[in-house]
Amino acid sequence: MNSNPLNIFVLFVAITAAQVLICNHILLFGVAVPLLSVYFIIRMPMSMKVSLLLTLSFLLGLAIDIWSDTPGLNALACTLVAGIKRPALYAYVQRDDRVKETIPNIATLGLGTYCKYMLTMVGIYAFLVFSIEYFSFADVKEIVILTLCSSLLTFLLLLGLDSLITVRRH
């Protein structure tokens, strides 16, 4: 995937459809929900302006909220995660000109760095979704269990998806 507008639009539509039509209807073992929508934010180019990333992430969350009847939950979570995208990546790589022009994936970051980055983003997104959904910390144990299990399921699905669509250059 490159950063041309058509590819971004196709990814936006595909992620929204997959989340709304498939993932929202899966509850694995009563504790794990796949949250594929965070993949859109993870895969956006680092060169994308923050304002555009925040806007697209908000629209993604809003589209999922409209089709899922969850007013504002995903819009807020997607926007907050988009806001921490750069600091999350820069926690694992050095800030230099090569990173500023990259699209985060296995091929550009390497498996170890990409896994740490993706797990961080997925974990934060899952925590935000379940914290906002419960809107209370009275059920901390359930929020933690849902966050951990959903993060693991989502991480494994996204790692598999990314390894399928990433073009490796030799």
Residue pairs with C-beta under 8 A, 6 or more apart in sequence:
1 7
1 11
1 43
1 103
1 105
1 165
2 103
3 44
3 45
3 47
3 48
3 103
8 44
8 56
11 40
11 43
12 40
12 56
12 59
12 60
15 36
15 37
15 39
15 40
15 60
16 37
16 60
16 63
16 64
16 67
18 36
19 35
19 36
19 37
19 64
19 68
20 63
20 64
20 67
20 68
23 33
23 34
23 35
23 36
24 33
24 68
26 33
26 34
27 33
28 34
28 149
28 153
29 149
31 145
31 146
31 149
31 150
32 146
32 149
32 150
32 152
32 153
33 146
33 150
33 153
34 150
34 153
34 154
34 157
35 122
35 125
35 126
35 129
35 150
35 154
36 154
36 157
36 158
36 161
37 60
37 61
37 64
37 74
37 78
37 125
38 78
38 81
38 121
38 122
38 125
38 154
38 158
39 158
39 161
39 162
40 56
40 57
40 60
40 78
41 53
41 57
41 60
41 78
41 81
41 82
41 85
41 121
41 125
42 85
42 104
42 117
42 118
42 121
42 122
42 158
43 103
43 104
43 105
43 162
44 53
44 56
44 85
44 103
45 101
45 102
45 103
46 86
46 89
46 99
46 100
46 101
46 102
46 103
46 104
47 100
47 101
50 83
50 86
53 82
53 85
54 79
54 82
54 83
56 82
57 78
57 79
57 81
57 82
58 75
58 78
58 79
58 82
60 74
60 78
61 73
61 74
61 75
61 76
61 77
61 78
61 79
62 74
62 75
64 70
64 74
64 75
64 78
65 71
65 72
65 73
65 74
65 75
68 74
70 133
72 132
73 129
73 132
73 133
74 129
76 128
76 132
77 125
77 128
77 129
77 132
78 125
80 124
80 128
81 121
81 124
81 125
81 128
84 121
84 124
85 121
88 117
88 120
88 121
88 124
89 99
89 104
89 117
90 99
91 120
92 109
92 113
92 116
92 117
92 120
93 99
93 109
93 113
102 108
102 109
104 114
104 117
104 118
105 114
105 162
105 166
106 114
106 162
106 163
106 166
107 166
107 167
107 168
107 169
108 114
109 117
114 162
115 155
115 159
118 155
118 158
118 159
118 162
119 151
119 155
122 151
122 154
122 155
122 158
123 147
123 151
126 146
126 147
126 150
126 151
126 154
127 143
127 147
129 150
130 143
130 146
130 147
130 150
131 137
131 143
134 142
134 143
137 143
